[in-house]
Amino acid sequence: MRRIRAALTATAVTAAALTGCGLGSGDSKSSDSVASAAATGEVKGKVSLQTWALKPKFTDYVQGVIDGFRKKYPGVEVEWLDQPGEGYSDKVLSQAAAGTLPDVVNLPPDFALPLARKGLLLDAAKADPKLADEYVAGGVDAYRFAGQDGTYGYPWYLNTDVNYWSSELLTTYGLDPKKLPATLDDLIAQARVMKERSGGRTYLMSRKPGIGDLYNAGVRIMADDGRSFTFNTPEAAALLDKYRDAFKEGLLPKDVLTNTYAGNSKLFNSGTAAWTTAGANYITGLATDNPTLAPKVVPSPAMNIPPLYVQGVSIPKSTKNPAAAVALARWVTNAENQAALSHLTSVFPSTKASADDPFFSRSDGTNAGDAKVIAFNSLAKAKIIQPVQIDDAMSTVINQQIALAISGDTSSRQALDSAVEQCNKLLKG
């Protein structure tokens, strides 16, 4: 989720404070009655919109969206609340506990999950039957949570990852930039060639695996009810074994498993690694940081299922103006308003209609333009491949156990069993 927030703000916030303590359950109004009022009611009266750290950079944009909404619905008054990036999760928690959530609230899926579990959010699919038809599937699925019936938000802006390769390093060490790795086995084979021909000075592989790699290996990360993790499988162990063998062979940097590791994007920028993953605007930023390298970068689609990063808006079930709240949520996230935001910054719209917009679907012929089109086209099949239930504490456990497996300090199966056991305790705690 930090990837998509970074496109708009430098603040990286987690939802750890939203794990449930202090939240009451939903009010006495049923979801069906609120949804019915939203679908049939007249759009008028007062409605509030809460965004996350969009002032002052996007003040003119958001105010323009609100002005357009008021023009379409002259009887509506909109109150705009913008919360600072720092402490936003705590703010939402306190609002939810006090029953003072605004009518439309900017909530990424990991923030929406605990509120949905407490019955505090409107099922947007019931209130708006067109939801699944008008927004990309991955964005809608991001607000459908294991063990919960319903869809608890409108996807707003999206992002994903693209593969980036140094054509210069590939060519120098006998690899073909037109025959890029498409599988892990391809990647390991080409990494071996690069290691041998560079004398171990340059790497093709420069990161350890994570939950996303397990997902793309066909491993089921969680049980269907969302109450337990299930990624300690033979397939997951086999994947870690491949990375362990590659690490032992010297195909990855020695410090890749340590907390002091610089990261593969920094190694790529410095010319020590020939592959990294990043968002669609990576080459544009690289042109400033390393203008010599930027023209030599070749983008390609993410291997297997691309990761999806989602921001969205949700509607509390307690809203006193459900018709106006649904209308405002739809307005904020419609194709025209999302396109306008995407022109201002490096995010993508979540509406299916946006596929016809040449700004996203056609490259200007540069490698940066190619990367943007690759990323946008990837959204049609992109998914949230790391469950939103995984918080920072769980991520730490998973990373530690994977590092132990890759280093050979424990077996891959033992590491996965330990990670699942510890994460399940954290999930139930």
N, C-alpha and C positions, 0 to 999 in steps of 0.2 A: 504494500500500500504506500510505502514511502516513495516509491518510484513516481507515482502519479502526483502525490502532493508536491514533490520536488519540482514538478513542472510549473507550479504556481507559487510555491513558497519554500523557503529554505528550512522551515520548521518540520521536524519529523516527530510525530506524536503516536503513541500506542494507545490501545483501548484497555489497558490492564485494569484501570479503575472502574470499568464498566462490567465487571464480572458478576454483578448481581447484588452485592451487599447494599442494603438501604433502599432498594427499589421495591415499591409496592406492586401489586398486581394491577391489571387493567381495571378501569372503572366499570360500573354496572351496565353500560351500554354494550350491546353485543356487536361484534364485527359486522354481522349481517345488517343490522339496523343502521349503523353508520355508513356502510357501503351503499345501502339503498338510498339514504339521504344524499350521499355524494353523487350518485348517478342520476337522481331525479330532481334534486333541489336547484333553486335559482342561484346564479352566481351574483351575489351582492353582499353588502356589509363589509366588515373588517376582517382582514386575514394577515397573518404575520409570516415572514420568511426569515430564517436564520441561516447565514452562510459562515464559512470557516476561513478567516484570515484573507478575505478578498479586498479589504480596504487597506491602503488607499489605491493600490495599483489598479484594481479593477472596478473602482467606484463608478466611473462613467459607464462602463459596460452594464453593471448590475442595475444602475439607475435607469438606463435605457430599456432594459428588459422589463422593469417594473412599469415604466411609463407606457410601454407598448401594451402591457396587460391592462392597465387602467383605461387606455383608449378603447380596447376591445370590450371591456366590461365597465362602462361609465359609473355603475353603482357600487364599485368596489374601492375600498381604501386599503392600501398595503403598507404595513409597517415592516421596515427592513432592519434586522438586527445582524450585526457582524461581530463574531467573537474572535479574539486573538488566537493565533496558532498555539501558543504556549498554554497548556492546561485546558484545552478544549474538551478532552474526554471527561475531566472532572466537572466542567461546567454542564455538560450534557447530563451527567450523572445526577448532579444536584437539581437540575431542572426536572428530570424524570421523577426523582424522589419527592419533589415538592408539587408535582402535578402542573408545572408551568412551562412545559415544552411548547414552543411556537407551533403554528399550524403546519408549516412546511420546514423541515429541518435537514440541513446538509449532514448526512450520515454515511460514511463508507460502510461496507457490509460488516466489518468486524465491530463497529460501533452499534450497528442496528441489531446484531444478533442477541445480546443480552436483553435488549428492550423487547424484542419479539418474543423471547422466551417468557418474559413476564406479562405478556398480553397487552403491551402498551402501544403497539403500532397497528395501524390500519392495514388490512390485507388489500393491497393496491389492485391486485388482479380481480377481486370481487367488486371493488369500487369502479374499476376501469377495465372492462372486458377486452378492450383493444390493446392492452399493454403488451401482450406477447406477440401481437401481429406487427407492432410498430417499432419495437426496439430489438437490437441484436440479441440472439439467444443467450450468449454468455453473460451479457449485462443483466438480463432478467434473472437468469439462474443464480447470479451472485446474491440475490435477495431471497432465494429459496433455501431454507436451512434444514439440514438433516434433523429429523425428529419434530419438525414444525410444519404444519399444513399452512400454505399461503405464500404470498409474495410480498415482501415488506419494504419495498422501495422502488423508485424509478431510477434506472441507471442514468447518470448525467454524463460526465466525460470519462474517457477511457485511455488506456495506454497499454503497450505490450513491449516485448523485447525483440530485437533483431540481432542476428549474428554479424560480427564485423571481423574481417580478415585483412591482414597486411599482405597485399600482393607482392610487395618488394621482398619480404622475408620468405614467403612461399617460393617465389621464383629463385631467390638466391640459394635456397637449400633443396632445389630439385622437385618442388611440388607445383602443381598446376592450379592457378587461381580459378580456372574454369571447371575444375573437378574437385569441388569442395566436399569435405566429409558430410555424409548424410545420416550416418549412424554412429553410435559409440565405437563400434569395432573399426569403422573407417577412421574415426578420429584418433584412436590409439595407434593404428597402423601408420598414419601420416605423422603422428607425434614421434614415433620411433625413427622415421626417416629424418625428421628435423633434428632430433637429438644426435643422431649419428653423424650427420653432415655438418652440424654446427659445433661439434665437439662438446655438446652439453651446455653451450652458452645461450641458446635460444630455445624457447618452449612453444609448443602448440597448445598443449593442455596446461592450464595454470590456475585451476580452482578445484576444490574437492566437491563431491556430489552433495546434494541436499534432497529435501522432500520432493521437489519438482522432478528430479531425476528418477526417483523411485516411482512417482506417478507415471512418468512417460515410459517406464519399463513394464507397465501394466499392473503395478502393485496397488491394491486397494488401501488407501491411507486410513480411512475410518469406517466403522460399521455404519450401516444404513440409518440407524437411529441416532447417530451422532454422539453416542454415549461412551465410545471406546475407540482407541486406535488399534489398527490391525496391520501395520506395515512391517511386522517381523515375519516375513514369508521367505521361502526358499529363493524366490525370484529376486527379492530385495538383497538377500545375502550374496547371491551370485553377482549382482551389480557391484556391490562393495568389494567383492573379491577381485573383480576386474580392475577397479581403481587401486586396490592394494598392490596388485601385481605391477600396475603401471608406475605407481609411486616407488616401489622397490627397484624398478628398472631405471629410475631416474628420469621418467618422462614428465614429472611435475616438479616444481621448485621444492627444495628441501623444507622451506619454512611455510609451505602452504597450509599446514595443519596447526600453526601457532597463532596466538592472539596478536602477534606483531606483524603478521603477513600484510604486505602493502595492498594486496588485491590485484586481480587480474587486469582490471582496466588501467591501473597505473603502470603495470608491467607492459601492457600493450602501448600505452602512450609513450613509454620510454624506449620502445623498440626491443624489449626483452622477450615479449610474448607476441605471437602472431594471430591470436584469436581472443576476442572478448564478446560479451553480450551487453547490450545497453538499449536505451530507448531510441525512438525514431530520430531525435534531434542530435544524436551523439556526434555525428560528423561536423555539424555546424559549430558545436562547442570545441571540437578538436581543432578546427581551423584557426581558432584563437590560441589554443594551448600548444599545438604542434603543427604549424602551417605546412611544414615539409611532409609530414606523414599523411595529413588529411586527404590529399588527392590520390593517394595510393591505397586507400581503404576500399574494400569490396564488401557490400552488404549482401546478406542472404537471409531467407526466412529462418526462424527458430526451428531447431530439430524437433520433430514430433508435434505435440500440442503446444502452441505458444501460451505463455503465461498471460493472464489478464489482470490488469490493475483497474479498479473501479472506484469512482466517486458517484454518489447518488443523493437523492432526497427522499425522505420518508415523511409520513403523515401520522401523528399520534392519534390513537383511537379516541382520545379525549377532546379532539378539536370540536369547537362549537359551531364551526362553519365548514362542514365537510365538502359541500359543493364547490365553494370558492377555493378550498385547500387543494382539491384534486385538479381543478382548472389551473391553479397557479403552478402546481408541480408539473403538469403537462406543458405549460407555457415555458417554464424555465428550461425544460429538457426537450423542447421541440427542435426539429432539424434546423430551422433558420437561426434560432438563438444559439444552439450548440455550434453551428458553423461559424458564427460571428466570434464566439469565444476561442475556437480552434485557430482562427486567423490571428488572434492576439498572442497565442502561446502554443506550446508544443503538446497539445492533447488532441484526442479524436472524439467525434460525436458518437453517441450510442444508438442513433436512429437508423433503421434500415434504409430510409429515404436518402440518407447521406451518401449511399453508394453511388449515386448518380452525380455527385458533385465532383467536377474535374479537379478541384483544388486538392482533393485527397487521392483521386484515382489515377491521375496522370503525372508522370515525372517531368521535370524540366530538363532532363538529360544529364544532370549532375549525379554524382554518387549519393549526395545528401537527398536529392529529390527521389532517387531510386529507393533509398532507405525509408522515406516517408510512405511511399506507395506500398512497399513490402509490409510495413507495419500495419497500415490501414487495411490491406487485403487480409492480413492475418487475423483481424478482429472477428471475422465471420466464424472462425473455428477456435478462437482463443477461449480459455477457461481459467477460472481461479483454481490453480493446481495445488496450492497449499491451503488446506482448510482454514477458514477464519477462526476456528477454535484454537489454533496454535498461537499461543501468546509468547511473549519474550522469554519467560522462564522455560517453556517447553522448547523453544528454539535453541536455547543454550544447552539443554540436555541433549537434544538431537545432534547438534554440532559436536559436542564433546564425545558422544558415543561413536559417531561416524569417524571422527579423528582417531579414536582408539583403534577402530577396525582398520582404517587405511594404513596406519603406522604398523599394524601387526601386533599391537600390544594385547589385543583380545581378538577372538574370532568374530567374523561378521555377524553370525547368528547370535552370539552372546551380546554383542553391542546393540543389535536391534531389539532383542528381548528386553534388555535393560532400559533402552529408550522408551519402548512401549509401556513397560511397567511404571516407570517414573512419570511419563506423560499422562497415563490413565489416573494416577494418584492426583496429579495436579488438576486434571479435568474434573474429578469428583470433588476436589477440595474447594 
